[in-house]
Amino acid sequence: MGGTDSSTERRDAVARGLMPIVPIADDPTRWTIDERRERYGCPGVGVAVMRDGAIDWVDGFGHRTANATDGTPDGAINGDTVFMVASCSKPVSATLVLQQVAAGTVDLDTDVNRYLRRWQVPTNEFTAESPVTLRRILSHTAGLTVNGFGVTPRDGTPVPDEFDLLEGRPPSTMPPVVVDKAYDGTDRYSGGGFLIAQLLLEDVLGIPFDVLAERTLFGPAGMTRATFHHPLAARYLDAIGGDIASGHGDDGRPFPGGWAISSDKAAGGLCCSARDYANFLLAIHHAYHGRPGAILPKSLIDEMTTTQGSGAFGLGFRVIHDAGRLRLNHGGSNDGYQTESNLFAESGDGAVVFTNATSGLFLFREVFNSIADTYQWRDFGPAPKRLATLTEAQRQQYVGSYRIVAGIELPLLRVWSDGGRLWNEIPGLRFGVQEVFVDDQGALFSQTGPFETHTVLGADGRVAELIVFEGSAPVLKAVRAE
């Protein structure tokens, strides 16, 4: 690590060593966290880094609310500041499900409608052929709809309950949760599925989901400031001393009242600190090694960390192999918070980066690049790219609309050429319009994430398929739509 012999030195190296999301060969660009926070308009960042199965350091950068100063009640972020973690909730929720599997209360491969009491997954030709199970819910292979539900601001907007979300009725703004495709082993991300898992546990056990988490997981995992309860209770806010980061939307303004309300607790409702989440990941690491008192038995950890079907997910986590090392990953994205987590299961190395703004979507990836560089994580993210120079005729091979067939529940990916450059967009995805680069090996990439897109040519010489990878894991597939 080049002389970074103490946790303080490593912390300082991370804070001043942010790198482009996809590095370009021979480009020495580096930034500080504060420079990039200002660039993206992201008020605050909470970071926890793990090394050799223990927390190496935890810290915060910036402020809980835009334009706050360290001396105000809404001042400096620290490593124990609470964030809404959005979809980083899902691995925690999956662990709660697996604890009940270990107890023999529920089974991974039983039709969930046999457990559900207050609501049923609508039956159709797809469920008749292949019923929805907890295994398929946790691995996003059930064919269920609704990627995510978002949050409700605390400004008097009506708050949907879990049945409003499932039925797709006001005040929910999303369609109903249904199975609309045959089982084929591929994954399609569904927050709707995790909401069903939440309801199932509540029906079987007769207690609220947030109470279950407090009773069975938070204590053993060392999560002292975590909650799934929404709206946040006054006793909880008192217990954390009001130390919660305000969410900031696309306009950069803080949410009314600071934080928002999440009705889909299991899919996106966890609130906790970076330290809490790092402790959860370390609890998974200890269970992976079968240590006494672990939060899950080794047999279920092995299933959790093995990809299901032909998708990229195990049970709750996305499963990635970097140079033969098993990495468990999950991120979170809602209207005011962007989060990311990674754990190398064998070594107990990893990190958590929480941000309190929509613009943190890009910032957290640059922070992770700095962490990976400082801690010498081999093969984390793409290697530095050398750019290819394309003619207009070559660019036209990529141009067109592509139908998304695996990965996310959005219909199209568009590619076009303008001004001698390639651009793409998935309408409805938060990334927006992005410039696309091609490296000297023919792979496509952008600066929105550590992804690499491989192509399959059709008989006409044009690109017929796009397959997006993170490392060795396929995360999206799209085919040309005529």
N, C-alpha and C positions, 0 to 999 in steps of 0.2 A: 504493500500500500504506500510505498514511496515515502516513508518517514512518518506516516500517520499512526503513531504508536499508542495513542490514548483515545478514549471515546470522545474527549473534547476536541482533539485534533481532527478526528474523523468527522465529527459534526461540522466543524468549520470548513473542512474540505468539501463536504456536500453542499454547504450553504453558498459557496463561491464557485462551484463547478458545474452549474447547469449547462446541458448540451442540447443541441437540436434533437427533436424527436427521432428523426432518422438522420444519423450523421453522414456528412458528405466527405469523401476522402480528401485529405490535405487541407481541410477547413478547421482551423484551431479555435473556432468560436466557443467562448465560455461566458456565462453570465452569473450574477448573484441571484439568490431567491428574491431579494427585494427589487432588483431591476426587473425581473420577469413578473413579479406581482404588479408592479406599476404598469408594465407593458400590456398586461392582460386585464387590468382593472380588477384584480382579485384581492380583496382586503386581507385575507388570512389563510395560513397553512398550518396544519398540525402534522408532525412527522414522528414516527417511532421506527427505529431500526433494530433488528435482531441479528445477533451474531453468535454462532455456536450454541444455539438453544437457549439464549437469554437475551433480555433487552440490553442493547449496547448504549443507546441514548434515546431520549424523548425530548422534543422541544416544539415550540411554536414560533411562527414568524408572522408579523403583521398584527392585524386587529380584528376584533370580533365584529365590528360594524364599520362600514365605509366612513372615512373622514374622522374616525375616532382617534384619540391620542392615548398614550400609555397611562396618563393620569386620570382618565375618565372611567366611569363605571362600565362602559362598553369598550374598554381598552385592550391591552395586549393579549394575544393568544399565547397559551402555554401548552405543554404536552398533555395536560389534563383537561383542557377545554373540550366541551362536548360539541359534537357535530351531528346533524342528521346524516346517516351514512348511506341512504338510498339502497341500491341493490346489493351493497356489501352485507345487507341483512340476510341474504339468501343462504350463504354457508352456515350462519348461526342457526337459522330456522331449520335447515336440513339436519343439523346436529340434534336439535330438539326432536325431530321425527325419528332419527336413528336411535336416540335414547329409548324411545317407546318401542321400537323394533327390538332392541336388546332386552327390554323388560317383557317382551311377549305380548304387549298390548295391541300392537298392529303388525301387519305383515306387508312387506314391500311389494308383493306380487298379487295381492288381492284387489279385486274391483273396488275402487273407493266408494262406490255407491252402497256397498254393504256396510260401511261405517257411517256414512253421512246421514244425519237425522233431520236437519232443518232445511236442507237444500239437496238437490240431486244434479249430477252432471247430466245434461240433456242427452237422451239416447238417440242414436241415428245409425245409419248403415256402417259408419266408421267405428263407433263404439261396440256395435254388435259383432263386428269382425275382430276387434282388439280393444278390450276395455281399458279405461284409464286406471293406472296403478300409481302408488307412491314412487316406485322406482322410476317410472316414466315421467312423472311430475318433476322429481328432483333432478333428472337429467335432461329435461326439456325435450323429451322425445315422444310425448303423448299426443302431439298434434293439436294442443290447446291454443286458443287465440288470446289476444291482448298482451302485447309486449310489456306494458306498464301502465299505471293509473295516474301518476303525478301526485301532487300534494294540493291541499286546500289552504289558501291564505287565511290568516286570522283577521279578516276585515268584514265579517258578517256574511260571507259567502256560505250558502248551505253546505253542510258536510255530509257526503254520502256514507252510508254504512256498508258493511261487507256484502249484504244482499243486493243493495243498489248496484255495487260494482259487478257482482256476478251476473245479475239480470240485465245490466246495461240500461238502467232506468234512471231518470233524474233523481237527485242532482248529479249523478255520474254523467260524464261526457263521453264515455267510452262504450263501444258495443258490448253485447253480452259475451260471456266466456263459454265457448263451445269447442268441440272437436270438429274440425272441418277438413281433415285430410287423413288418408289411410296411414297406418303405422308402416314406416319403412326404415326405421333405425336412425334416420337423420334427426338432428336437433333443430328446433325452432323455439327461440327464447320466449317464455311465457310467464309473466308475473301473475297472470290469471291462475296458472297451475299452483303457484305457491300460496295464493289466497285460498284455494281449495284445500291444500294441506293444512293451513291454519284452521279452517273451519272443521276439518276432520278431527284434529287433535282436541279442539274444544268440545265437539260432540261426544267423542269417546270418553274423555276424562272428566267432562262436566265443570271445567274451570277455564277462565279466560287465558288466551295465549300468552299475554304479558305476565300473568301470575305463574304460569308453567315455567317460563324462562327464569323468573326470579327464584323459583323453588329448586330447579334441577340443574341449571347451567351457570348462571352468572357467578355464584359463589365459588363453585369448584374451578371455574375458568379464570378467576381473579378479575372479574369485570365489575369493579366497585361503583362505577358511575353510569351503568348501562340501564336502559329501559326500552320496552316495546309499548308502553302505555301512551295512548293518545286520546285527547290532548294531554300534553305534559302536565302532571299533577303538581299542585303547589308544594306539596311535601318534597317532591323530587327536586324542583327548582331551588327550594331552600337548602336541600342537602348538598347540592353542588355549588351553592353560593351564587346562583345566577350565572355561572361561568359557561355560557352556551353561545356558540357563534351564530350570528344572524345569517340567514340565507340571502343571497343577492341574485336577482334574475338577469335576464338578457339585457335589461336596461341599466344594470349596475346598481340599482337602488335596492336597499334592504327590504325584506319582507315586512309587511305590517305586523308589528309586535315581535319582530325578530325571527322566530322560528315558525314553521307551518305545521299543519296537521296531516298525518298519513293514515288513511283508512285501511290500507293494505299492509298490516303490520308485518306479516311474514315475508312479503315480497320487498318491502322498502321502508319499514317503519322503525328500525332500530336507531336509537340515539346513544352515542357513547363517545369516549375519547380515543385518541390514537393509541394511548397506553393500553386502554381496555381491549381494543381490537388486537393489538400485538399479543396481549396475554391470551386471548382466545386462540390465535394462530399457534402460539407455543403450546397450548393445551392439546391442539390437534397434533403437533409434532410429538409430544410425549405419548399420546395414544398411538401414533404411528409406530413408535418403538415398543409398544406394549408395556409401558411402565405402570407400576401399581397405582391404583386410585385414578386411572385415566378416565376422561369424560366419556369415552366410547371403547368397547372391546376391539381388539386388533382385527378380528374377522370383519367387522363392519367398517373400520377404517380402510381396510383393503378394498372393500367394495366402493367406498366413498371416493377413493383415489384412483379408480380404474374407469376409463371411459366406457360409457354404456352405448350399445348399438354401434353405429358408425359415426356418432357425433363427437363433439369436443369436450363434453361434460362428463364428470363422474356424478356423484350424488351431492349436489350443492356447489361444488367447485368446478371451474374449468381446469382441465388437466393438461399440462404442457411438459414436454421433455426438452431440457436445455443441455446439450452435450452429455446425454445419458442421465441427467439429474432430474428428478421429479419435482416440478414446480406447480403449486396450487395457486390459482389466481381467481380473483373476482374484483370487479369494479362496480361503481354506483353512479347514477346520473339522475338528478331530478332538477326541478326548475331553479334551485338555489344552491345546490351542493354537488360537487364532483369528487369522487373518492376512488381509491385504488389500493389493492393489497396483493402481496406476493409472499409465498412461503416455500422455501426449499425444504421438502418434507424430511429428507434424511438428515441434513446438517442442522436444521433449525435456524438457518440464515433467512433473512427476508426484511420486509418493510411495509409500512402503512403510511399513506399520504392522503390526508383529508383537506379539502378546500371548501370555502364557504361562498362560492360564486359559480355561476354557469361557466364563466370563462376559465375556471380551474380545470376544465376538460383538457386543455393543452398544457397547462402549467404542471400538473401532477406528473405527466409523462417526462417532462424535462427534469423534474426533481428525481424521478426514478433513474434516469440515465446517469445523473450525477452520483447517486447512491451506488449503482452498478459499477461505475468507473472507480469510485473510491474503494469499494470493497472487493473489486476484482471478481465480479460475478461473470464467469466465463459464458459466452454465447447468450447473454441476456439481451434480447432485442436484436435487430439486424446489424450486421457488420457495416462499417462505413461503405457507402456506395460510390461507384464511379459512374458518371452520367453518360448515356448514349445521346448522340445527336441524330434527330429524326428528320426526314424529309416530310413534306406535306402528304405525299402519297402513303408513307409509312404511318403517319398519324391517322389517316383515314381508315386504316385497317381496324382501328380500335373504335371508331366513332359509331354510335348507335345506342339503342335502348336494350337493356338486358333485364329479363324477368328473374327475380330472386326466387330460388327454389329451396334454399336451405340457409339457416343462420338467424334470420330475423323476419318478423312478420310485417314486412313492407314490400310493396309490389315490384318496384323498378329501381334500377341503377342506370343513370344516363351518362354517356361520355360524348364530348364534343371537342372540336378544334376551333380555336379562336386566337388570332394574333400570333400565330406560329407556336402555340402552346396547347397542351391537352388539359382538359378540365373534366371533372365528374361531380355528380351529386346523386344522393339517394334522397328524393323528396320525402320530407317527414322526419329525417334523421338530423340530430342536432349539429353534426359536423358542418352542414351547409355546403356551398360550392367550394371545391378544393382543386388546386392545380395538381396535375398528375405528372410524375417524372418516370422515365424509363432508364433502368441501369444497363450497364454494358453486358449483362447476361439476359436481358430481355424481360426482367421482372418489373412490374409497375409498383410505385409507392407514392405516398404523399407525406405531408408533415402533420397529419392528424393523429397518427398512432403508429406503433411499431409493427405495421402490417406490410405484407408483401403479396402482390397479386400475380398469380401465374395464369397463363393464357393457353387455350386450346384453339387451334386454327380450324376453320371449316374448309370445305372443298373449294370454296370461292376465294380462298386466301385471306378472308377477313377473320377476325377473332370471333369464335363461336361460343366460347365459355370463359368466364372469369372465376377463378378460385382464389379466395383470400385466405392467407395463412398468418397466424402469429406463431413464430417459431415453426415447429412441425405440426401444429394443430390447425386444421381447416376451420375457419370461423364463418365463412359465407361462400355460397356458390350462386352464380347467376348465368343464365343462358340467353343468347341473343333472341330478342323478340322481334319478329318481322311484322 
